[in-house]
Amino acid sequence: MDNGYIILGIVALLFLSLYGFAYFSVFLEKYKQKKFQKRELERERLRKEQMIRNQEIRDEKLRKFNKRKEEIQRELMLLEKMKMKQKVS
């Protein structure tokens, strides 16, 4: 009878190990999927941050360009006024 319990234990251990092996592959696949999703979310977050930084740089360049454009317009207007004064004199 003792041998029957040992054989029954071995068979139960065999089924448990097969179940564990099958579940381990599922667990491993889920783990890889979560890791991949996490990595993709991190990449997307970094991409958005980079886009925001690039937009800020473009906005700053545009602001400087517009400021310089206004300065040039002002200088041209002053030159035009000086030219008109010289013609009048």
ZAMARGU-521352 format. One line per field, with one value per residue (C-alpha): residue number from 0; residue in one letter; x, y, z. Coordinates in steps of 0.02 Angstrom, whole numbers, plus 32768, in hexadecimal, padded with zeros to 4 digits. Example, Ala and Ser with C-alpha at 12.3 -4.5 7.8 and 13.67 -1.06 7.14 Angstrom:
2
num <- (0,1)
residuo <- (A,S)
east <- (8267,82AC)
north <- (7F1F,7FCB)
up <- (8186,8165)
//
This chain:
89
num <- (0,1,2,3,4,5,6,7,8,9,10,11,12,13,14,15,16,17,18,19,20,21,22,23,24,25,26,27,28,29,30,31,32,33,34,35,36,37,38,39,40,41,42,43,44,45,46,47,48,49,50,51,52,53,54,55,56,57,58,59,60,61,62,63,64,65,66,67,68,69,70,71,72,73,74,75,76,77,78,79,80,81,82,83,84,85,86,87,88)
residuo <- (M,D,N,G,Y,I,I,L,G,I,V,A,L,L,F,L,S,L,Y,G,F,A,Y,F,S,V,F,L,E,K,Y,K,Q,K,K,F,Q,K,R,E,L,E,R,E,R,L,R,K,E,Q,M,I,R,N,Q,E,I,R,D,E,K,L,R,K,F,N,K,R,K,E,E,I,Q,R,E,L,M,L,L,E,K,M,K,M,K,Q,K,V,S)
east <- (8000,8091,80CE,8021,802A,80D9,80A1,8006,8075,80EB,8059,800F,80BB,80CA,8021,804B,80F2,80A0,801E,80A7,810E,8078,8046,80FA,80FE,805A,809E,8140,80DF,8074,8110,8164,80C7,80BD,8175,8160,80C9,8128,81BB,8147,80F1,819B,81D0,812E,8145,81F7,81BE,8138,81B4,822C,81A1,8175,822C,823C,819E,81E1,8282,8221,81B4,824E,829F,81FE,81F2,82A7,8288,81ED,8248,82D8,825C,8209,82B2,82DE,8236,8251,82FF,82BD,8236,82B8,8325,828E,8266,8319,8315,8274,82C0,8358,82EA,8285,8321)
north <- (8000,8075,805F,8091,8137,8155,8130,819C,8228,8218,821E,82B6,8309,82E3,8335,83CA,83E0,83D6,8456,84C5,84B8,84E4,8575,85B4,85CE,8630,8695,86B7,86F1,8768,87AA,87CB,8820,8894,88BC,88E4,8954,89AD,89CA,8A0A,8A82,8AC3,8ADC,8B37,8BA7,8BD1,8BF3,8C6A,8CC3,8CD5,8D1B,8D99,8DCE,8DDF,8E47,8EB9,8ECF,8EF9,8F74,8FC8,8FD6,901E,909B,90D3,90DC,9148,91B8,91D0,91EF,9279,92C7,92C8,9316,939B,93C1,93CB,9443,94B0,94AE,94DC,956E,95AA,959E,9604,9688,9697,96AD,9734,9791)
up <- (8000,8023,7F72,7F31,7F8C,7F49,7E97,7EAF,7EF2,7E5F,7DE2,7E3C,7E3B,7D82,7D5C,7DC9,7D73,7CC7,7CFD,7D45,7CA6,7C3A,7CAA,7CB3,7BF6,7C01,7C93,7C35,7B9B,7C03,7C58,7BB0,7B6F,7C07,7BF8,7B3F,7B61,7BEA,7B76,7AEC,7B65,7B9C,7AE6,7AC0,7B59,7B25,7A73,7AB1,7B22,7A90,7A23,7AAB,7ABB,79FE,79F8,7A81,7A1F,7980,79DF,7A28,797C,7934,79C3,79A5,78EA,7902,797C,7903,7876,78DC,7903,784B,781F,78A3,785F,77AE,77E6,783D,77A2,7738,77AB,77A5,76E9,76E3,7756,76E7,764E,76A4,76DC)
//
